Amino acid sequence: MEGVNWDEIASKLPKIDDTRIQTAKLSDMDFWVLKAAAAVKKRGVAADSASLLSASIRRLTPEWCELIAFQAAQEGISFEEMFVKLATGE
């Protein structure tokens, strides 16, 4: 999304020391595929999971930004304000 002031957004978000998250349960076969793929690449499951999640977030960011922009327009606030509001729960 063009025109977003990511520096402004970042300045309003708190510093997070640990960004690790726990996921919901995977299907058994998804787990085994992930485990086998990580092993063939000589990586740990946690490291491979983090890479997969980051890649997915980057791929979906434009779509998610459109949703955030739509909600911001409905509430009459800027994208940046809405992003911070949603991200922080404030």
C-alpha positions in Angstrom: 0.0 0.0 0.0 1.5 3.3 -1.1 1.6 6.4 1.0 1.7 4.6 4.4 3.9 6.3 6.9 5.5 3.2 8.4 7.9 5.3 10.4 5.1 7.1 12.2 3.4 3.7 12.9 6.6 2.2 14.3 7.2 5.2 16.5 3.8 4.7 18.2 4.2 1.0 18.8 5.8 -0.4 22.0 9.1 -2.3 21.8 8.6 -6.0 22.0 11.4 -8.2 23.5 10.0 -11.6 22.4 8.0 -11.9 19.2 7.6 -15.6 19.3 4.1 -16.8 19.0 2.3 -20.1 19.6 0.1 -21.4 16.9 -3.1 -23.4 16.9 -2.8 -27.1 16.4 -1.6 -28.2 13.0 -3.1 -31.2 11.3 -0.9 -34.3 11.8 0.1 -34.4 8.1 0.9 -30.6 8.1 3.2 -31.2 11.1 5.0 -34.2 9.5 5.4 -32.3 6.2 6.9 -29.3 8.1 9.2 -31.6 10.1 10.4 -33.5 7.0 10.9 -30.3 5.0 12.9 -28.7 7.9 15.0 -31.8 8.2 15.9 -32.0 4.5 17.0 -28.3 4.7 18.9 -29.1 7.9 16.8 -26.5 9.9 14.8 -26.7 13.0 11.1 -26.8 12.9 10.8 -23.6 14.9 13.2 -21.7 12.5 11.4 -23.1 9.5 8.0 -22.2 11.0 9.1 -18.6 11.7 10.3 -18.3 8.0 7.0 -19.6 6.8 5.0 -17.3 8.9 7.1 -14.3 7.9 6.7 -15.1 4.2 3.0 -15.5 4.6 2.7 -12.2 6.5 4.7 -10.4 3.7 2.5 -12.0 1.0 -0.8 -11.0 2.8 0.2 -7.5 4.0 -1.3 -5.7 0.9 -4.6 -7.5 1.4 -4.6 -6.8 5.2 -3.7 -3.2 4.6 -6.7 -2.8 2.4 -8.9 -4.1 5.2 -7.3 -1.7 7.7 -7.7 1.2 5.3 -11.4 0.3 4.8 -12.0 0.3 8.5 -10.1 3.5 9.0 -12.3 5.2 6.4 -15.4 3.9 8.1 -14.2 5.4 11.4 -12.9 8.6 9.8 -9.3 8.2 11.0 -6.0 7.7 9.2 -4.6 4.4 8.2 -1.8 4.9 10.6 -4.1 5.7 13.5 -6.2 2.6 12.7 -3.2 0.4 12.4 -1.9 1.4 15.8 -5.3 1.0 17.3 -5.7 -2.5 16.0 -2.2 -3.6 16.7 -2.2 -2.4 20.3 -5.8 -3.1 21.1 -6.2 0.5 22.4 
